[in-house]
Amino acid sequence: MVVGDIATQGERFQALLSWRVPRATCFFVILCLVAALVLYVTPFKIVALVGGMFRMRQPKFRSKMPSAPSNFFRKWPSKADMML
């Protein structure tokens, strides 16, 4: 079961990079470029501090909904979905 879930995630990631849906792939590439630029300009200590503060925020500030990137990636079709 776990190996199947990992394979499904790998297929989704491969589909994202293989231009099956050019609009989503273009969005992903632009997001990666922006993230690379931010990480290049910002010192690592600041990135680690902000990431740690975000990860350890109070439970009342956390959302019950999944994050937008996680939700986008979960809705992406895998090869198992296409075989049906």
N, C-alpha and C positions, 0 to 999 in steps of 0.2 A: 504494500500500500504506500509506504513512504517513498520507495524507489519510483513508483509510478507518478507520485506527486512531484518529485524532483525532475523526472523526465518531462512532465507537462510544463513545468516552469522553464526548463531549458528550451523546449519547443517554442514557447511564447517569446522568449528572448531572441531566439534565432529568427522567428517571424518578424520581430520588430526591426531587426537589422537587415533583413533580406528584401526590403522594399515591397512586401506584399500589399501593404497599404501605404502609399507614398506620403500621404498627409501626416499620418501618425509617426512614420519614420523621420520625416523632416522635423516635426515637433520634438522628437527625442534627441536628434542630433543638435538642434539649436539649444535645447536644455543642457545637454552635455557641454557644449561650448561655453555657455554662460557660467555653468558650475566650475569649469576649468579656469575661466578668467577670474572668477571670484576667489577661488582657492590660490591662484597665482599672486593676486594682489594682496590678499589678507594674510597676515602672519599666522602660523600654525597654532600658536598659543591662543589667539583670539578665536579661531575656528573651534578648537577643542573646548574652550570655555563656554562659548555659545551653545555648542552641541551638548555639552554636559548639563548646562542649565536647562535646556529644552527637554532633555531626557528625564531629568529629575524634578520636573515641575510638580506642583501640588495636584492631587487627584481631582480637586474641584475645577481645575483649569484644563483637564484632559477631556477629549471628546469621545463619545461612545462610537462614533462613526469611524470607519477605516480612513487612513490618509488618502489623499487624492492620487498620488502616484501608485500606491498599492491597489486602490480600487480600479484605476486605469489598466494596470497590468493584469489583474484578475479577470477582467472582462475581455481581454485579448484572446482570440480563438487559438486553440492548439490543434495539432493534427488529429487527436482523438475526437475533437468536436466536429472536425470536417468529415470524418469517416461515417458519422451517423447520417 
